[in-house]
Amino acid sequence: MKKLIVLSMFMAFVFYTENIYSQKIKKDLVGNLSIFEEPKIDQLKNWNQFDPFLAKTFDYVANEKAQLLGNPNNPFNDSLFIKKFKHITYRTIYDSAKAYKDSIYYKSQDKNRFENIYLWSLEKFPDFMQFRKEYNKYIEKKITRL
């Protein structure tokens, strides 16, 4: 009888731990799709269940892409730009935008180490900040004709 109780407690612990681990993995994977790829409808539904702001991040990126259609300075059509920033995901943008939206900088104990939110962002979100800098430079560059 004791063995049965111990065995059932062990099994419950294993399943509980596995379920928690599985949920953490799923949570960590939510939004981890390159912004140069389009999510499927079921992915968007999962993102919205995780946090509606992640779904709004998709809307923001889609709007940026739509505004650049037909523009010769469109980094979403440049294979070199895409190759360089393929690792930028919807989650990358979400994490930085959410930190800004939630005023994490102003609540952070690190605030005193930085002169302003831009310098704080450079340290906390270096990939996004590099992407943002080069994206803006790309869309603002002058086109020269030969």
Secondary structure, 3 states (H helix, E strand, C coil): CHHHHHHHHHHHHHHHHHHHHHHHHHHHHCCCCECCCCCCHHHHHHHHHHCHHHHHHHHHHHHHHHHHCCCCCCHHHCHHHHHHHCCCEHHHHHHHHHHHHCCHHHHCHHHHHCCCHHHHHHHHCHHHHHHHHHHHHHHHCCCCCC
